[in-house]
Amino acid sequence: MKAGGGIRIRAFSADDYEDVIALWRTCGLTIKRSDSRAEIEKLCAMASNRLLVAETNDNHIIGAVIGAFDGRRAWIYHLAVLPKARRSGVATRLMREIEKHLRACGAVKVNLLVEPENMTARRFYEALGFAAVPFAFFTKEF
């Protein structure tokens, strides 16, 4: 599958929700409360945030990524491409489009998290110019 061959990148619409959740599950992402329909709609309602999908000519979603900007920091979340569409440039196109959006919103830096053992993702992001930094990540759920 070639990224240029009939693949389009577009903004998420509410009708895409089930397909995007299925994509993320297929790709092994953990779906949490923050991925509920209400939370995704809230995220997309903010102009500085965007969820993009990669779609085939026959309207099948094969990739997705979230970009969020809070006015100070930009973050990338949930980049996923169906296994059959990997290594075709889809992830790179999604990243370029989400980065373009975040820069247009005023972001000067973008962050993302990769699990330490995920060497494939680490190499992908390094090829796009990202650098691993030694931080301890903390989180707290409410």
MODELLER restraints for C-alpha pairs under 7 A, 6 or more apart:
rsr = mdl.restraints
at = mdl.atoms
rsr.add(forms.Gaussian(group=physical.xy_distance, feature=features.Distance(at['CA:1:A'], at['CA:85:A']), mean=5.93, stdev=0.5))
rsr.add(forms.Gaussian(group=physical.xy_distance, feature=features.Distance(at['CA:1:A'], at['CA:88:A']), mean=5.95, stdev=0.5))
rsr.add(forms.Gaussian(group=physical.xy_distance, feature=features.Distance(at['CA:2:A'], at['CA:88:A']), mean=5.09, stdev=0.5))
rsr.add(forms.Gaussian(group=physical.xy_distance, feature=features.Distance(at['CA:3:A'], at['CA:88:A']), mean=5.30, stdev=0.5))
rsr.add(forms.Gaussian(group=physical.xy_distance, feature=features.Distance(at['CA:3:A'], at['CA:89:A']), mean=5.04, stdev=0.5))
rsr.add(forms.Gaussian(group=physical.xy_distance, feature=features.Distance(at['CA:3:A'], at['CA:90:A']), mean=5.18, stdev=0.5))
rsr.add(forms.Gaussian(group=physical.xy_distance, feature=features.Distance(at['CA:6:A'], at['CA:56:A']), mean=5.79, stdev=0.5))
rsr.add(forms.Gaussian(group=physical.xy_distance, feature=features.Distance(at['CA:6:A'], at['CA:57:A']), mean=5.36, stdev=0.5))
rsr.add(forms.Gaussian(group=physical.xy_distance, feature=features.Distance(at['CA:7:A'], at['CA:54:A']), mean=6.41, stdev=0.5))
rsr.add(forms.Gaussian(group=physical.xy_distance, feature=features.Distance(at['CA:7:A'], at['CA:55:A']), mean=5.51, stdev=0.5))
rsr.add(forms.Gaussian(group=physical.xy_distance, feature=features.Distance(at['CA:7:A'], at['CA:56:A']), mean=4.70, stdev=0.5))
rsr.add(forms.Gaussian(group=physical.xy_distance, feature=features.Distance(at['CA:7:A'], at['CA:57:A']), mean=6.41, stdev=0.5))
rsr.add(forms.Gaussian(group=physical.xy_distance, feature=features.Distance(at['CA:8:A'], at['CA:54:A']), mean=5.61, stdev=0.5))
rsr.add(forms.Gaussian(group=physical.xy_distance, feature=features.Distance(at['CA:8:A'], at['CA:55:A']), mean=5.38, stdev=0.5))
rsr.add(forms.Gaussian(group=physical.xy_distance, feature=features.Distance(at['CA:8:A'], at['CA:56:A']), mean=6.53, stdev=0.5))
rsr.add(forms.Gaussian(group=physical.xy_distance, feature=features.Distance(at['CA:9:A'], at['CA:52:A']), mean=6.62, stdev=0.5))
rsr.add(forms.Gaussian(group=physical.xy_distance, feature=features.Distance(at['CA:9:A'], at['CA:53:A']), mean=5.66, stdev=0.5))
rsr.add(forms.Gaussian(group=physical.xy_distance, feature=features.Distance(at['CA:9:A'], at['CA:54:A']), mean=4.53, stdev=0.5))
rsr.add(forms.Gaussian(group=physical.xy_distance, feature=features.Distance(at['CA:9:A'], at['CA:55:A']), mean=6.40, stdev=0.5))
rsr.add(forms.Gaussian(group=physical.xy_distance, feature=features.Distance(at['CA:9:A'], at['CA:94:A']), mean=6.87, stdev=0.5))
rsr.add(forms.Gaussian(group=physical.xy_distance, feature=features.Distance(at['CA:10:A'], at['CA:52:A']), mean=5.58, stdev=0.5))
rsr.add(forms.Gaussian(group=physical.xy_distance, feature=features.Distance(at['CA:10:A'], at['CA:53:A']), mean=5.56, stdev=0.5))
rsr.add(forms.Gaussian(group=physical.xy_distance, feature=features.Distance(at['CA:10:A'], at['CA:54:A']), mean=6.59, stdev=0.5))
rsr.add(forms.Gaussian(group=physical.xy_distance, feature=features.Distance(at['CA:11:A'], at['CA:51:A']), mean=6.06, stdev=0.5))
rsr.add(forms.Gaussian(group=physical.xy_distance, feature=features.Distance(at['CA:11:A'], at['CA:52:A']), mean=4.57, stdev=0.5))
rsr.add(forms.Gaussian(group=physical.xy_distance, feature=features.Distance(at['CA:11:A'], at['CA:53:A']), mean=6.18, stdev=0.5))
rsr.add(forms.Gaussian(group=physical.xy_distance, feature=features.Distance(at['CA:12:A'], at['CA:51:A']), mean=5.44, stdev=0.5))
rsr.add(forms.Gaussian(group=physical.xy_distance, feature=features.Distance(at['CA:12:A'], at['CA:52:A']), mean=5.31, stdev=0.5))
rsr.add(forms.Gaussian(group=physical.xy_distance, feature=features.Distance(at['CA:12:A'], at['CA:53:A']), mean=5.89, stdev=0.5))
rsr.add(forms.Gaussian(group=physical.xy_distance, feature=features.Distance(at['CA:17:A'], at['CA:37:A']), mean=6.83, stdev=0.5))
rsr.add(forms.Gaussian(group=physical.xy_distance, feature=features.Distance(at['CA:19:A'], at['CA:61:A']), mean=6.75, stdev=0.5))
rsr.add(forms.Gaussian(group=physical.xy_distance, feature=features.Distance(at['CA:23:A'], at['CA:82:A']), mean=6.68, stdev=0.5))
rsr.add(forms.Gaussian(group=physical.xy_distance, feature=features.Distance(at['CA:24:A'], at['CA:80:A']), mean=6.34, stdev=0.5))
rsr.add(forms.Gaussian(group=physical.xy_distance, feature=features.Distance(at['CA:27:A'], at['CA:80:A']), mean=6.33, stdev=0.5))
rsr.add(forms.Gaussian(group=physical.xy_distance, feature=features.Distance(at['CA:27:A'], at['CA:82:A']), mean=6.37, stdev=0.5))
rsr.add(forms.Gaussian(group=physical.xy_distance, feature=features.Distance(at['CA:43:A'], at['CA:49:A']), mean=6.22, stdev=0.5))
rsr.add(forms.Gaussian(group=physical.xy_distance, feature=features.Distance(at['CA:44:A'], at['CA:50:A']), mean=5.66, stdev=0.5))
rsr.add(forms.Gaussian(group=physical.xy_distance, feature=features.Distance(at['CA:44:A'], at['CA:51:A']), mean=6.72, stdev=0.5))
rsr.add(forms.Gaussian(group=physical.xy_distance, feature=features.Distance(at['CA:48:A'], at['CA:68:A']), mean=6.43, stdev=0.5))
rsr.add(forms.Gaussian(group=physical.xy_distance, feature=features.Distance(at['CA:48:A'], at['CA:69:A']), mean=5.53, stdev=0.5))
rsr.add(forms.Gaussian(group=physical.xy_distance, feature=features.Distance(at['CA:48:A'], at['CA:105:A']), mean=5.87, stdev=0.5))
rsr.add(forms.Gaussian(group=physical.xy_distance, feature=features.Distance(at['CA:49:A'], at['CA:67:A']), mean=5.64, stdev=0.5))
rsr.add(forms.Gaussian(group=physical.xy_distance, feature=features.Distance(at['CA:49:A'], at['CA:68:A']), mean=4.32, stdev=0.5))
rsr.add(forms.Gaussian(group=physical.xy_distance, feature=features.Distance(at['CA:49:A'], at['CA:69:A']), mean=5.93, stdev=0.5))
rsr.add(forms.Gaussian(group=physical.xy_distance, feature=features.Distance(at['CA:50:A'], at['CA:66:A']), mean=5.81, stdev=0.5))
rsr.add(forms.Gaussian(group=physical.xy_distance, feature=features.Distance(at['CA:50:A'], at['CA:67:A']), mean=5.30, stdev=0.5))
rsr.add(forms.Gaussian(group=physical.xy_distance, feature=features.Distance(at['CA:50:A'], at['CA:68:A']), mean=6.46, stdev=0.5))
rsr.add(forms.Gaussian(group=physical.xy_distance, feature=features.Distance(at['CA:51:A'], at['CA:65:A']), mean=5.71, stdev=0.5))
rsr.add(forms.Gaussian(group=physical.xy_distance, feature=features.Distance(at['CA:51:A'], at['CA:66:A']), mean=4.33, stdev=0.5))
rsr.add(forms.Gaussian(group=physical.xy_distance, feature=features.Distance(at['CA:51:A'], at['CA:67:A']), mean=6.33, stdev=0.5))
rsr.add(forms.Gaussian(group=physical.xy_distance, feature=features.Distance(at['CA:52:A'], at['CA:64:A']), mean=5.48, stdev=0.5))
rsr.add(forms.Gaussian(group=physical.xy_distance, feature=features.Distance(at['CA:52:A'], at['CA:65:A']), mean=5.44, stdev=0.5))
rsr.add(forms.Gaussian(group=physical.xy_distance, feature=features.Distance(at['CA:52:A'], at['CA:66:A']), mean=6.42, stdev=0.5))
rsr.add(forms.Gaussian(group=physical.xy_distance, feature=features.Distance(at['CA:53:A'], at['CA:61:A']), mean=6.49, stdev=0.5))
rsr.add(forms.Gaussian(group=physical.xy_distance, feature=features.Distance(at['CA:53:A'], at['CA:63:A']), mean=5.52, stdev=0.5))
rsr.add(forms.Gaussian(group=physical.xy_distance, feature=features.Distance(at['CA:53:A'], at['CA:64:A']), mean=4.24, stdev=0.5))
rsr.add(forms.Gaussian(group=physical.xy_distance, feature=features.Distance(at['CA:53:A'], at['CA:65:A']), mean=6.67, stdev=0.5))
rsr.add(forms.Gaussian(group=physical.xy_distance, feature=features.Distance(at['CA:54:A'], at['CA:61:A']), mean=5.74, stdev=0.5))
rsr.add(forms.Gaussian(group=physical.xy_distance, feature=features.Distance(at['CA:54:A'], at['CA:62:A']), mean=5.67, stdev=0.5))
rsr.add(forms.Gaussian(group=physical.xy_distance, feature=features.Distance(at['CA:54:A'], at['CA:63:A']), mean=4.73, stdev=0.5))
rsr.add(forms.Gaussian(group=physical.xy_distance, feature=features.Distance(at['CA:54:A'], at['CA:64:A']), mean=6.00, stdev=0.5))
rsr.add(forms.Gaussian(group=physical.xy_distance, feature=features.Distance(at['CA:55:A'], at['CA:61:A']), mean=4.39, stdev=0.5))
rsr.add(forms.Gaussian(group=physical.xy_distance, feature=features.Distance(at['CA:55:A'], at['CA:62:A']), mean=5.79, stdev=0.5))
rsr.add(forms.Gaussian(group=physical.xy_distance, feature=features.Distance(at['CA:62:A'], at['CA:81:A']), mean=5.62, stdev=0.5))
rsr.add(forms.Gaussian(group=physical.xy_distance, feature=features.Distance(at['CA:62:A'], at['CA:82:A']), mean=5.29, stdev=0.5))
rsr.add(forms.Gaussian(group=physical.xy_distance, feature=features.Distance(at['CA:62:A'], at['CA:85:A']), mean=6.89, stdev=0.5))
rsr.add(forms.Gaussian(group=physical.xy_distance, feature=features.Distance(at['CA:63:A'], at['CA:80:A']), mean=5.38, stdev=0.5))
rsr.add(forms.Gaussian(group=physical.xy_distance, feature=features.Distance(at['CA:63:A'], at['CA:81:A']), mean=4.10, stdev=0.5))
rsr.add(forms.Gaussian(group=physical.xy_distance, feature=features.Distance(at['CA:63:A'], at['CA:82:A']), mean=6.27, stdev=0.5))
rsr.add(forms.Gaussian(group=physical.xy_distance, feature=features.Distance(at['CA:64:A'], at['CA:79:A']), mean=5.69, stdev=0.5))
rsr.add(forms.Gaussian(group=physical.xy_distance, feature=features.Distance(at['CA:64:A'], at['CA:80:A']), mean=5.52, stdev=0.5))
rsr.add(forms.Gaussian(group=physical.xy_distance, feature=features.Distance(at['CA:64:A'], at['CA:81:A']), mean=6.68, stdev=0.5))
rsr.add(forms.Gaussian(group=physical.xy_distance, feature=features.Distance(at['CA:65:A'], at['CA:77:A']), mean=6.23, stdev=0.5))
rsr.add(forms.Gaussian(group=physical.xy_distance, feature=features.Distance(at['CA:65:A'], at['CA:78:A']), mean=5.35, stdev=0.5))
rsr.add(forms.Gaussian(group=physical.xy_distance, feature=features.Distance(at['CA:65:A'], at['CA:79:A']), mean=4.22, stdev=0.5))
rsr.add(forms.Gaussian(group=physical.xy_distance, feature=features.Distance(at['CA:65:A'], at['CA:80:A']), mean=6.55, stdev=0.5))
rsr.add(forms.Gaussian(group=physical.xy_distance, feature=features.Distance(at['CA:65:A'], at['CA:94:A']), mean=6.63, stdev=0.5))
rsr.add(forms.Gaussian(group=physical.xy_distance, feature=features.Distance(at['CA:66:A'], at['CA:76:A']), mean=5.72, stdev=0.5))
rsr.add(forms.Gaussian(group=physical.xy_distance, feature=features.Distance(at['CA:66:A'], at['CA:77:A']), mean=4.94, stdev=0.5))
rsr.add(forms.Gaussian(group=physical.xy_distance, feature=features.Distance(at['CA:66:A'], at['CA:78:A']), mean=6.04, stdev=0.5))
rsr.add(forms.Gaussian(group=physical.xy_distance, feature=features.Distance(at['CA:66:A'], at['CA:79:A']), mean=6.87, stdev=0.5))
rsr.add(forms.Gaussian(group=physical.xy_distance, feature=features.Distance(at['CA:67:A'], at['CA:75:A']), mean=5.73, stdev=0.5))
rsr.add(forms.Gaussian(group=physical.xy_distance, feature=features.Distance(at['CA:67:A'], at['CA:76:A']), mean=4.70, stdev=0.5))
rsr.add(forms.Gaussian(group=physical.xy_distance, feature=features.Distance(at['CA:67:A'], at['CA:77:A']), mean=6.31, stdev=0.5))
rsr.add(forms.Gaussian(group=physical.xy_distance, feature=features.Distance(at['CA:67:A'], at['CA:98:A']), mean=5.96, stdev=0.5))
rsr.add(forms.Gaussian(group=physical.xy_distance, feature=features.Distance(at['CA:67:A'], at['CA:102:A']), mean=6.99, stdev=0.5))
rsr.add(forms.Gaussian(group=physical.xy_distance, feature=features.Distance(at['CA:68:A'], at['CA:74:A']), mean=5.50, stdev=0.5))
rsr.add(forms.Gaussian(group=physical.xy_distance, feature=features.Distance(at['CA:68:A'], at['CA:75:A']), mean=5.25, stdev=0.5))
rsr.add(forms.Gaussian(group=physical.xy_distance, feature=features.Distance(at['CA:68:A'], at['CA:76:A']), mean=6.58, stdev=0.5))
rsr.add(forms.Gaussian(group=physical.xy_distance, feature=features.Distance(at['CA:69:A'], at['CA:75:A']), mean=6.45, stdev=0.5))
rsr.add(forms.Gaussian(group=physical.xy_distance, feature=features.Distance(at['CA:69:A'], at['CA:102:A']), mean=6.69, stdev=0.5))
rsr.add(forms.Gaussian(group=physical.xy_distance, feature=features.Distance(at['CA:69:A'], at['CA:107:A']), mean=6.98, stdev=0.5))
rsr.add(forms.Gaussian(group=physical.xy_distance, feature=features.Distance(at['CA:72:A'], at['CA:107:A']), mean=6.96, stdev=0.5))
rsr.add(forms.Gaussian(group=physical.xy_distance, feature=features.Distance(at['CA:73:A'], at['CA:107:A']), mean=6.62, stdev=0.5))
rsr.add(forms.Gaussian(group=physical.xy_distance, feature=features.Distance(at['CA:73:A'], at['CA:109:A']), mean=6.67, stdev=0.5))
rsr.add(forms.Gaussian(group=physical.xy_distance, feature=features.Distance(at['CA:73:A'], at['CA:110:A']), mean=6.56, stdev=0.5))
rsr.add(forms.Gaussian(group=physical.xy_distance, feature=features.Distance(at['CA:74:A'], at['CA:102:A']), mean=6.83, stdev=0.5))
rsr.add(forms.Gaussian(group=physical.xy_distance, feature=features.Distance(at['CA:74:A'], at['CA:107:A']), mean=6.06, stdev=0.5))
rsr.add(forms.Gaussian(group=physical.xy_distance, feature=features.Distance(at['CA:74:A'], at['CA:109:A']), mean=6.36, stdev=0.5))
rsr.add(forms.Gaussian(group=physical.xy_distance, feature=features.Distance(at['CA:74:A'], at['CA:110:A']), mean=4.56, stdev=0.5))
rsr.add(forms.Gaussian(group=physical.xy_distance, feature=features.Distance(at['CA:74:A'], at['CA:111:A']), mean=6.10, stdev=0.5))
rsr.add(forms.Gaussian(group=physical.xy_distance, feature=features.Distance(at['CA:75:A'], at['CA:110:A']), mean=5.37, stdev=0.5))
rsr.add(forms.Gaussian(group=physical.xy_distance, feature=features.Distance(at['CA:75:A'], at['CA:111:A']), mean=4.71, stdev=0.5))
rsr.add(forms.Gaussian(group=physical.xy_distance, feature=features.Distance(at['CA:75:A'], at['CA:112:A']), mean=5.58, stdev=0.5))
rsr.add(forms.Gaussian(group=physical.xy_distance, feature=features.Distance(at['CA:76:A'], at['CA:111:A']), mean=6.29, stdev=0.5))
rsr.add(forms.Gaussian(group=physical.xy_distance, feature=features.Distance(at['CA:76:A'], at['CA:112:A']), mean=5.10, stdev=0.5))
rsr.add(forms.Gaussian(group=physical.xy_distance, feature=features.Distance(at['CA:77:A'], at['CA:112:A']), mean=6.72, stdev=0.5))
rsr.add(forms.Gaussian(group=physical.xy_distance, feature=features.Distance(at['CA:81:A'], at['CA:91:A']), mean=6.46, stdev=0.5))
rsr.add(forms.Gaussian(group=physical.xy_distance, feature=features.Distance(at['CA:114:A'], at['CA:121:A']), mean=6.92, stdev=0.5))
rsr.add(forms.Gaussian(group=physical.xy_distance, feature=features.Distance(at['CA:114:A'], at['CA:122:A']), mean=6.78, stdev=0.5))
